[in-house]
Amino acid sequence: MTSLLHVEASPRGDASRSTHVARGFIAALRAGVPSLTVDHLDLWQADLPSFDGAALAAKYARLSGRPHEGREAAAWAEIERLVTRVDRAEHILLSTPMWNLSIPYRLKHWIDLITQPGLSFAFDPATGYRPLLRPRPALVILTSAGDYATGESCGRPDLATPYLRAALGFVGLSDLAIVPVGPTIGPGADAAVERAATRLRALAPGFLRAAS
Ligand SMILES: Cc1cc2nc3c(=O)[nH]c(=O)nc-3n(C[C@H](O)[C@H](O)[C@H](O)COP(=O)(O)O)c2cc1C
């Protein structure tokens, strides 16, 4: 059984370009592997715990080697459940719009929650940081109103791509392909979406094979 975690970071539901392209990619994956199981995580519907108070104290306890106290253990268990959801998937698909040159705050919130000492990364003063999630194919569909094919759109940089590569690579998701989709507004929008869909259909068979 092949499994995929789809993290949906657009709040626009059926109107979302990134979700639409992701659904097409999943359909292409299913055409090759009908038994594919998909765990769907809608970041705007999910009850992501606030990362302050006991949850944050639990992280600092871990960093300083102190056992969890009081409400920290329950807060940490919630975080562990989110990391487990990533860890048990053989493939990761993330669909997200660009927001203000970077990513929507709910996606940053999720990344902050799953980036945890002892769960997704380790630190050793002698050797430095080490990712703990096992490597697996991951793919990001990144939609934007601008066309960032050359790295910039009207002089505005794409900060989402380098951030996602660094943040996801930090926990072990360094086998990462990023497929930009843009412009998603204006006369070139439908053609840009179709170009991305064609590219993704071509990537689909290799994406599933890469995990075995
Ligand atoms: C709050 C907000 C900020 C945005 N910032 C950018 C931006 O910096 N650069 C850009 O090209 N598009 C920007 N956009 C446009 C979206 O990236 C674009 O419409 C995208 O296709 C939306 O994807 P979705 O339909 O999956 O939500 C922004 C949209 C919103 C709502």
The ligand as a Gaussian input file, in Angstrom:
#p B3LYP/6-31G(d) Opt

LIG

0 1
 C       -2.854000      37.551000       1.156000
 C       -2.363000      37.303000      -0.232000
 C       -1.067000      37.632000      -0.594000
 C       -0.576000      37.371000      -1.870000
 N        0.718000      37.665000      -2.166000
 C        1.203000      37.369000      -3.397000
 C        2.571000      37.631000      -3.714000
 O        3.357000      38.100000      -2.926000
 N        3.015000      37.326000      -4.974000
 C        2.172000      36.793000      -5.909000
 O        2.614000      36.540000      -7.024000
 N        0.873000      36.512000      -5.612000
 C        0.372000      36.798000      -4.394000
 N       -0.938000      36.499000      -4.083000
 C       -1.782000      35.845000      -5.105000
 C       -1.868000      34.344000      -4.900000
 O       -0.582000      33.769000      -4.708000
 C       -2.504000      33.691000      -6.120000
 O       -3.799000      34.230000      -6.332000
 C       -2.566000      32.189000      -5.969000
 O       -2.897000      31.601000      -7.201000
 C       -3.598000      31.774000      -4.932000
 O       -3.592000      30.369000      -4.842000
 P       -4.890000      29.605000      -4.338000
 O       -5.944000      29.868000      -5.378000
 O       -4.496000      28.190000      -4.271000
 O       -5.271000      30.171000      -3.007000
 C       -1.440000      36.776000      -2.828000
 C       -2.751000      36.455000      -2.484000
 C       -3.213000      36.710000      -1.205000
 C       -4.638000      36.343000      -0.837000

